[in-house]
Amino acid sequence: MKTNSRKPEGRRRRNERGFFAVIVMITLLALMMVFVASNTGSLNQVSQELRIVERRQLQRAGLSEPPENTTLQSPANQTGFPNPQTAR
């Protein structure tokens, strides 16, 4: 009587598909990390350029220091509701 020590063909194919899925997921994760890193770098560069533009505008206006609150105030905050401080 002969015993077959090889895995059945169906189980082997299932393992190969699982391996392929893991490789695809790792590749997608790596690509996402590259995009996040590049976007972070771009965002830092834009922020730096914005500071330079703000300084130049303040110099043109004759102000030596920026006002205390240099953040942009809009009538609506991020949620879409009116800002209670500006709505008064």
N, C-alpha and C positions, 0 to 999 in steps of 0.2 A: 504494500500500500504506500502510495506516494503522498506526502504532505506538501501543500503549497504554502510557502512562507512569504510570498509576495502579497502586497496589499491589494484589495479589490480595486478595479479600475475606477469605479465611481467615487470612492473615497479619495483617491489620488487626485482626480480632477477637481474635487471640491477644495482640497488643500491648496492646489495651484491657484484657483480663483481667489481664495482668501489671501494668499500671498500677494497676488496682483493688486487686490483692493488695498492692502496695507501700503504697498509701494505708491499707489496713486494718491492715497490720503497724505502720506508723508511729503510727496512732491507738492501737492496743493498747499499744505501747511507752510512749506519752505517758500513758495511763491508769495503767499500772503504775508509772511514775515518780511520779505524783501520789499513789498509794496508799502508796508507800514513804516519800515525804516526810511525809505526814500521820501515818503510823505512827511514824516517827522522832520527830516532834514530840510525839505522845502518850506515847511511851516516856520521853522526857526529862521530861515533866510528871509522870508517875507516879513516876519516880525522885526528883524533887524533893520530892514529897509524902511519899514513903517516908522521906526524910531528916528531914523535919519531924516525922513521927510518931515516929521513932526518938529524936530529941532530946527530945520531950515525955515519952516513956516513961523515958528516962534521968533527966530532971529529977524525975519522980515517984518513981523508985527511989532518988534521992539521990546519984546518980553525976554527977560533973562532966565526966568524959571517958568516951568509949566504950572498951570493952576493945580490946586490940590486934587481935584477930581478930574483926571484926564481920560476916564473911560467914556465911551459914547453912550449917551442916554437916548433911548427911543421911547415913543409914547406907548409902545407895547413891549412887554418882556417876552422871553422865550416861549411862554405858554400861550401867547396870543391875547391875554387879558391886559387891559390898560394898567400902566404902572400907577399905583395909588399915590405916589409922591408927586408925579407930574399931572395927575388928573384933577388936582385941587384947584 
